[in-house]
Amino acid sequence: MSIASMGGISGVVEWGFGVLLVVGLFSRLSAFILSGLTAVAYFIAQMPQRFFPLLDGGNPAALYSFGILHLAAAGPGPWPVDAMRGQG
């Protein structure tokens, strides 16, 4: 698989923004982008079979998308690197 393929680009985005999210640097932006990525993964992989996640096996993708979107809305918490830099 090439890095220029859809899977390669997705892997680089997941790895890069996942590390930023875990560390707590640009947490809201990282979570928003990762939520969109998992939503796109659901719409590309599972939704063409059936619309509802319970019927097509898309439960994990939908759950992760909404869970990560919650992180984007609620914020990273009290100990992110952004708070230490004074931008929290």
C-alpha positions in Angstrom: 0.0 0.0 0.0 1.3 3.4 -1.0 1.3 6.4 1.2 -0.5 8.3 -1.6 -3.4 5.8 -1.5 -6.6 6.5 0.6 -5.5 3.9 3.2 -2.0 5.4 3.4 -3.2 9.0 3.9 -5.8 7.8 6.4 -3.0 5.9 8.3 -0.8 9.0 8.4 -3.6 11.2 9.6 -4.7 8.7 12.3 -1.2 8.3 13.5 -0.3 12.0 13.5 -3.5 13.4 15.0 -3.8 10.4 17.4 -0.4 11.2 18.9 -1.4 14.9 19.2 -4.7 13.9 20.9 -3.0 11.5 23.4 -0.3 14.1 24.3 -2.8 16.9 24.6 -1.4 19.2 22.0 -4.1 20.9 19.8 -6.6 18.4 21.3 -9.8 19.9 20.1 -8.6 20.3 16.5 -7.1 16.8 16.5 -10.3 15.2 18.0 -12.5 17.1 15.4 -10.4 15.8 12.5 -10.3 12.3 13.8 -14.0 12.3 14.4 -14.5 13.3 10.7 -12.1 10.6 9.6 -14.0 7.9 11.4 -17.3 9.2 10.1 -15.9 9.1 6.5 -14.6 5.5 7.2 -18.2 4.5 8.2 -19.8 6.2 5.2 -17.3 4.5 2.8 -17.1 1.1 4.3 -20.3 0.2 6.1 -23.1 2.6 4.9 -23.3 1.3 1.3 -24.5 -2.0 2.7 -27.2 -0.6 4.9 -27.9 2.7 6.5 -28.2 1.8 10.2 -25.0 0.9 12.1 -26.7 -2.0 14.0 -27.6 -3.8 10.8 -24.3 -3.4 8.9 -21.6 -3.9 11.6 -20.7 -0.2 11.7 -21.1 0.1 15.5 -17.4 0.6 16.3 -17.0 3.3 13.7 -20.1 5.2 14.7 -19.2 4.9 18.4 -15.7 6.1 17.9 -16.8 9.0 15.7 -19.3 10.3 18.3 -16.9 9.6 21.2 -14.1 11.5 19.6 -16.5 14.3 18.7 -17.4 14.5 22.4 -13.7 15.0 23.1 -13.6 17.9 20.6 -16.7 19.5 22.2 -15.8 18.9 25.9 -12.1 19.6 25.7 -9.1 17.7 26.8 -9.4 18.0 30.5 -7.1 19.7 33.1 -3.6 18.3 32.1 -3.0 18.7 28.4 0.2 20.2 27.0 -1.9 23.1 25.7 -2.7 24.1 29.3 0.9 24.1 30.2 1.6 26.4 27.3 -1.1 28.7 28.4 -3.5 28.1 25.6 -5.9 25.7 27.3 
